[in-house]
Amino acid sequence: MLKRKLQAFTLLEMVVVLGLFLSVTFLLLPVTINKIQGNKLDKEATNLLSYLFVQQQNSYSSYQDKSYGISLAPDKFIIYSGNSLGTADSVETIILNPVNQISQMNLSDSATEIHFAKGSFRPDHSGYLDISNQSKKYRININPEGLITISTI
């Protein structure tokens, strides 16, 4: 009876294929990590922009007969209702992802709060703030008339 010889991969072939696979993985890993961090920054910049719009709209509509604002820090922002953070009726703190931060604030009078008076679109402080990580940066502009825009720097 004839015996058929089983054909299989040699150990050398397996090592070569595994080596190629690992090389490709290590080449793509930094790109993938940067993309994930960029997506987290996109989300947080959009989130901050949305909160600014909501606070502005709540103030303009005199929702619950209050004024509204946002206090900014490098690692977080705090949304509040009331005339200032110190006298706020309610607060909610949003902590930024550790790789993201509010890296620069250039608001009028070196302020760290953006407050919208009851019944008004206009903020009490205008200027810009940057939110960034190692690979990407967004600038949120707030003009004296209350127009809020975002751009990539």
Buried (B, 14 or more C-beta within 10 A) or exposed (E): EEEEEEEEEEEEEEEEEEEEEEEEEEEEEEEEEBEEBBEBBBEBBEBBBEBBEBBBEBBBEBBEEBBBBBBBBBEEBBBBBBBEBEEBEEEEEEEBEEBBBBEBBEBEEEBBBBBBBBEBBBBBBBBBBBBBBEEBBBBBBBEEEBEBEBEEE
